[in-house]
Amino acid sequence: MSELIEVSTRDGSYSLRSVFYQENFHSLLGALEETKLKFTAPSNLQRFKGKSLNVLDICFGLGYNSASLLDELIKQKTYLNLYALEIDKKPLEYSLRKKSFLELWAPKVKKIFESLYRKDYFEDQFFKCSLLWGDAREKINIIPSAIKFDLIYLDGFSPQKCPQVWTIEFLSKVTEKLNSQGYLITYSSSAAVRRTLRNLGLEIFTIKPSFNKGTLWSQGTVAISKFDKNKLKPNFNFEKLSVMEEEHLLTKASIPYRDKDLNSSKEDIIKKRLDEQLLSNLVSTNKWRKKWGMTKSSVKS
Ligand SMILES: C[S@@+](CC[C@H](N)C(=O)[O-])C[C@H]1O[C@@H](n2cnc3c(N)ncnc32)[C@H](O)[C@@H]1O
């Protein structure tokens, strides 16, 4: 499952390509840039200065999202309880060997990653971190139910390539772990994922595109269970969905991925969804694309 090829991205940071999933871990524009724009910035970490927070990093991979989080929290003296879920140990092995990756962060990040690799655990005065190796659909059950997360990062391969981590059933388990003001953050702006999160009772927001970088209409999604919209400040990196994005949720693309017993294969999940799409009366996604002058994106989205 884990044949991996090293790739370098346009901002100079390295990433991997999975032969099995036929997809890169990050956009070729930049692994570091993607982490900062799509995960770290929307987290609004300064809210936690001098306080403590719980974070769940789903699909830890090379560890960019956790490393960037740790690096920021080291600077602002925040207490952190971090859980990470990942099926494959190889990406972390790569990161620990890659000097240019380790040099991006405070030296303590390397110490934490080494401990996660050897002992699946790290603890000091500020940080408590656990890496649960295995299928996230199963390992999420090990996290004590009393722990509610302030931030949940969801960074799986795209829903078409790895639907297992985007189904109603898995996202329902994930959102149960979110505290009422917590943010679930993902790079995905898939209509199926957004619709599912909304149906699970969350408010959904779009991560603002950065036009100067030539990115498309959204950099991802932030989902929050009880968000006071009056508190949305212009400096937040996310905002309400545009009309175009709302209409996306009315198309066949919004038909969810399903995995009743949380053990289906990728092929079964995709097939069930295709069958459901064929029978659906919803607007075709092509019609929506044409209306808004879109081309089909071929990257993880
Ligand atoms: C897009 S990459 C993650 C990128 C990552 N956040 C980083 O900084 O490198 C997706 C990751 O999901 C992992 N993965 C795939 N299926 C999984 C599953 N069912 N449970 C847990 N991890 C899974 C892959 O091994 C891969 O490392």
Ligand as a Chemical Component Dictionary entry (heavy atoms), coordinates in Angstrom:
data_LIG
# 
_chem_comp.id                   LIG 
_chem_comp.type                 NON-POLYMER 
_chem_comp.pdbx_formal_charge   0 
_chem_comp.three_letter_code    LIG 
# 
loop_
_chem_comp_atom.comp_id 
_chem_comp_atom.atom_id 
_chem_comp_atom.alt_atom_id 
_chem_comp_atom.type_symbol 
_chem_comp_atom.charge 
_chem_comp_atom.model_Cartn_x 
_chem_comp_atom.model_Cartn_y 
_chem_comp_atom.model_Cartn_z 
_chem_comp_atom.pdbx_ordinal 
LIG C1  C1  C 0  -2.922 13.551 1.754 1  
LIG S1  S1  S 1  -1.939 12.531 2.767 2  
LIG C2  C2  C 0  -1.759 13.433 4.260 3  
LIG C3  C3  C 0  -0.985 14.690 4.186 4  
LIG C4  C4  C 0  -0.486 15.049 5.555 5  
LIG N1  N1  N 0  -1.365 15.783 6.362 6  
LIG C5  C5  C 0  0.937  15.572 5.491 7  
LIG O1  O1  O 0  1.225  16.586 6.107 8  
LIG O2  O2  O -1 1.725  14.939 4.843 9  
LIG C6  C6  C 0  -3.097 11.310 3.292 10 
LIG C7  C7  C 0  -2.617 10.375 4.377 11 
LIG O3  O3  O 0  -3.725 9.580  4.780 12 
LIG C8  C8  C 0  -3.251 8.302  5.148 13 
LIG N2  N2  N 0  -4.412 7.394  5.140 14 
LIG C9  C9  C 0  -5.054 6.860  4.064 15 
LIG N3  N3  N 0  -6.095 6.113  4.458 16 
LIG C10 C10 C 0  -6.122 6.173  5.813 17 
LIG C11 C11 C 0  -6.982 5.604  6.795 18 
LIG N4  N4  N 0  -8.007 4.830  6.472 19 
LIG N5  N5  N 0  -6.700 5.864  8.098 20 
LIG C12 C12 C 0  -5.654 6.650  8.446 21 
LIG N6  N6  N 0  -4.826 7.219  7.556 22 
LIG C13 C13 C 0  -5.065 6.996  6.254 23 
LIG C14 C14 C 0  -2.183 8.022  4.128 24 
LIG O4  O4  O 0  -1.273 7.039  4.580 25 
LIG C15 C15 C 0  -1.532 9.397  3.959 26 
LIG O5  O5  O 0  -0.431 9.538  4.805 27 
# 
loop_
_chem_comp_bond.comp_id 
_chem_comp_bond.atom_id_1 
_chem_comp_bond.atom_id_2 
_chem_comp_bond.value_order 
_chem_comp_bond.pdbx_ordinal 
LIG C1  S1  SING 1  
LIG S1  C2  SING 2  
LIG S1  C6  SING 3  
LIG C2  C3  SING 4  
LIG C3  C4  SING 5  
LIG C4  N1  SING 6  
LIG C4  C5  SING 7  
LIG C5  O1  DOUB 8  
LIG C5  O2  SING 9  
LIG C6  C7  SING 10 
LIG C7  O3  SING 11 
LIG C7  C15 SING 12 
LIG O3  C8  SING 13 
LIG C8  N2  SING 14 
LIG C8  C14 SING 15 
LIG N2  C9  SING 16 
LIG N2  C13 SING 17 
LIG C9  N3  DOUB 18 
LIG N3  C10 SING 19 
LIG C10 C11 SING 20 
LIG C10 C13 DOUB 21 
LIG C11 N4  SING 22 
LIG C11 N5  DOUB 23 
LIG N5  C12 SING 24 
LIG C12 N6  DOUB 25 
LIG N6  C13 SING 26 
LIG C14 O4  SING 27 
LIG C14 C15 SING 28 
LIG C15 O5  SING 29 
# 
